[in-house]
Amino acid sequence: MSTSLEHIERFSEDMALRGTLANQQLAVPSCPEWTVGDLIYHVGWVQLFWAHNLLARDSSTKSSLGEVEDPSDDNLAQWFRTCTASLASALEELGDDSPCWTWWGEPLTSGAVARHQVQEAAIHHWDVCLALGNRQAIDKDVAHDGVGEFLEVHASEIPTSDRPLVIFRSTDTQGIWEVPGDKSTSTEIRGTASDLALLLNGRIPLAALDVKGSLTSVQLLLDAIDLS
């Protein structure tokens, strides 16, 4: 849990530092409907939501967060820090094995929420950096776990019929992940762990990676993944 907390806190604090008044109205290219201020508010709301659900200690029911403060622009960064602190405090108090509702199903634990919130913070930190003209790779250890976590959450229920086996191969962490399908027509996608995670989260196009096999089959898989 300590590593997850460190990642969440580090990405979140850097977002808070970048969320100055001068930056809050900048458009976020990877989230076209949002400004930097909108994005930081979104991440703060999500962190409060999970802190609330973690402390409910109930794996069977989603706990309603209720009304959330709408901070002023000049208070946004500090408000966001309190949201991160709430999530961190809940995760630290409960450890890895406390029961908690999750929208993606098993495992219904605080550890699973921590793992998912690392990716939430990492991807949106990348979004903020992009808006400020500083496109950078996600830390490879975070991205490596993010590829596996993403496929477990989003791709595990996608039907495998009439689709080739799709293999994701990380060139910098030696990770290999398979989405089941027809092995006789497999397609492999190669890239850094960061690029694979960004592809799966809809941040970079398929053309940015090395694809061995059918581009169409991979695009069909990506199109079938629900990012809502």
C-alpha positions in Angstrom: 0.0 0.0 0.0 2.8 2.4 0.8 4.0 2.4 -2.8 0.5 3.1 -4.1 0.1 6.0 -1.6 3.4 7.5 -2.6 2.5 7.4 -6.3 -1.0 8.9 -5.7 0.4 11.6 -3.5 3.3 12.4 -5.8 1.2 12.7 -9.0 -1.5 14.6 -7.1 0.8 17.1 -5.6 2.4 17.9 -8.9 -1.0 18.5 -10.4 -1.8 20.8 -7.5 1.5 22.7 -8.2 0.6 23.1 -11.9 -3.0 24.1 -11.2 -2.2 27.8 -10.7 -4.7 30.5 -11.5 -2.7 31.2 -14.7 -3.0 27.6 -15.8 -6.6 26.7 -14.8 -8.2 28.0 -18.0 -5.8 26.1 -20.4 -7.5 23.6 -22.6 -6.6 19.9 -22.1 -6.0 18.4 -25.6 -6.5 14.8 -24.4 -9.8 15.7 -22.6 -11.3 18.2 -25.1 -14.2 19.2 -23.0 -12.1 20.1 -20.0 -9.7 22.9 -18.8 -6.9 22.2 -16.4 -9.1 23.5 -13.6 -11.9 21.1 -14.7 -9.6 18.2 -14.7 -8.1 18.9 -11.3 -11.6 19.3 -9.8 -12.6 16.0 -11.4 -9.6 14.1 -9.8 -10.4 15.7 -6.5 -14.0 14.7 -6.6 -13.0 11.1 -7.6 -10.5 11.0 -4.6 -13.2 12.1 -2.2 -15.6 9.6 -3.7 -13.2 6.7 -3.1 -12.3 7.9 0.4 -16.0 7.9 1.3 -16.5 4.4 -0.1 -13.4 3.1 1.6 -14.4 4.3 5.0 -17.9 2.8 4.5 -16.2 -0.7 4.6 -19.1 -2.2 2.6 -18.3 -4.2 -0.5 -21.9 -4.7 -1.5 -23.2 -1.2 -1.9 -21.9 2.1 -3.4 -21.8 4.8 -0.9 -23.2 8.1 -2.1 -20.8 11.0 -1.7 -23.4 13.7 -1.6 -22.8 17.4 -2.2 -19.1 18.4 -2.8 -17.7 21.8 -2.2 -17.3 23.9 -5.3 -14.0 25.6 -4.6 -13.1 29.1 -5.9 -10.3 29.2 -8.6 -7.8 30.7 -6.1 -8.6 27.9 -3.6 -8.7 25.0 -6.1 -5.1 23.7 -5.5 -5.5 23.7 -1.7 -9.0 22.1 -1.9 -7.5 19.4 -4.2 -4.7 18.7 -1.6 -7.4 18.1 1.0 -9.1 15.6 -1.3 -5.8 13.7 -1.8 -5.2 13.8 1.9 -8.7 12.3 2.6 -8.0 9.4 0.2 -4.5 8.8 1.5 -5.7 8.8 5.1 -8.4 6.3 4.3 -6.0 4.0 2.4 -3.4 4.2 5.2 -5.9 3.5 7.9 -7.5 0.5 6.2 -4.5 -1.3 4.5 -5.0 -3.6 1.6 -7.7 -6.0 2.6 -10.6 -3.9 3.9 -13.9 -4.5 2.0 -14.9 -1.8 -0.5 -17.4 -1.6 -3.3 -15.9 -1.2 -6.8 -17.6 -0.6 -10.1 -15.4 -3.1 -11.8 -16.1 -6.0 -9.5 -13.6 -8.3 -7.9 -11.4 -7.9 -5.9 -13.7 -5.7 -3.7 -10.9 -4.4 -1.5 -9.2 -1.2 -0.5 -6.0 -2.5 -2.2 -7.8 -2.7 -5.5 -9.0 0.8 -5.1 -5.5 2.0 -4.3 -4.2 0.3 -7.4 -6.8 1.9 -9.6 -6.3 5.4 -8.1 -2.6 5.3 -8.9 -3.7 5.0 -12.6 -6.3 7.7 -12.3 -3.7 10.1 -10.9 -1.0 9.0 -13.4 -3.1 9.4 -16.5 -4.6 12.7 -15.4 -1.2 14.0 -14.4 -0.1 13.2 -17.9 -3.1 15.2 -19.2 -2.2 18.2 -17.1 1.4 18.1 -18.3 0.3 17.9 -21.9 -1.9 21.0 -21.5 1.1 22.9 -20.2 3.2 21.8 -23.2 5.2 19.2 -21.3 4.5 15.9 -22.8 6.3 13.2 -20.8 6.2 9.5 -20.3 4.5 7.9 -17.4 6.9 6.2 -15.0 7.5 2.8 -16.4 6.8 0.8 -13.2 3.4 2.7 -12.9 2.6 2.2 -16.6 3.5 -1.5 -16.5 1.0 -2.1 -13.7 -1.4 0.2 -15.5 -1.5 -2.0 -18.6 -2.3 -5.1 -16.6 -4.8 -3.3 -14.4 -6.6 -1.7 -17.4 -7.0 -5.0 -19.2 -8.2 -6.7 -16.1 -10.8 -4.0 -15.5 -11.9 -3.1 -19.0 -11.2 -6.1 -21.3 -11.9 -9.1 -19.2 -15.6 -9.2 -20.3 -15.2 -8.5 -24.0 -16.4 -11.5 -26.1 -13.5 -13.4 -27.7 -15.3 -14.9 -30.7 -14.5 -13.7 -34.2 -11.5 -11.7 -32.9 -7.8 -12.6 -33.0 -5.6 -13.0 -30.0 -4.1 -9.5 -29.2 -0.8 -9.4 -27.4 0.6 -6.2 -25.8 4.3 -6.3 -25.4 6.3 -3.7 -23.4 9.7 -2.9 -24.9 11.1 -1.4 -21.7 9.7 -3.6 -18.9 9.5 -6.9 -20.8 5.8 -7.2 -19.9 3.5 -9.3 -22.0 -0.3 -9.2 -21.7 -2.8 -11.2 -23.8 -6.4 -10.5 -24.6 -7.9 -13.9 -25.5 -9.0 -14.7 -29.1 -8.1 -16.8 -32.1 -4.4 -17.7 -31.7 -4.1 -18.5 -35.4 -4.6 -14.9 -36.3 -2.8 -13.1 -33.4 -1.8 -9.5 -33.5 1.0 -8.0 -31.4 1.3 -4.4 -30.3 4.8 -3.3 -29.2 5.7 -0.1 -27.3 7.0 1.3 -24.0 4.8 0.5 -21.0 3.9 4.2 -21.0 2.8 4.2 -24.6 0.8 1.0 -24.1 -1.0 2.5 -21.1 -1.6 5.8 -22.9 -3.0 3.9 -26.0 -5.4 1.9 -23.8 -6.6 5.0 -22.1 -7.3 6.8 -25.4 -4.5 9.3 -25.1 -2.4 8.4 -28.1 -3.3 6.8 -31.5 -2.6 3.2 -32.5 -0.4 4.5 -35.2 2.1 5.7 -32.5 2.9 2.0 -31.7 4.4 -0.9 -33.6 1.7 -3.3 -34.7 2.5 -6.8 -36.1 -0.6 -8.2 -37.6 -4.0 -6.7 -38.3 -4.5 -3.0 -37.4 -8.2 -3.5 -37.9 -8.5 -6.3 -35.3 -6.7 -4.2 -32.7 -8.9 -1.2 -33.4 -12.0 -3.3 -33.0 -10.7 -4.3 -29.6 -10.0 -0.7 -28.6 -13.4 0.3 -29.8 -15.0 -2.4 -27.7 -13.4 -1.1 -24.5 -15.8 1.1 -22.5 -13.8 4.0 -21.0 -16.9 5.6 -19.3 
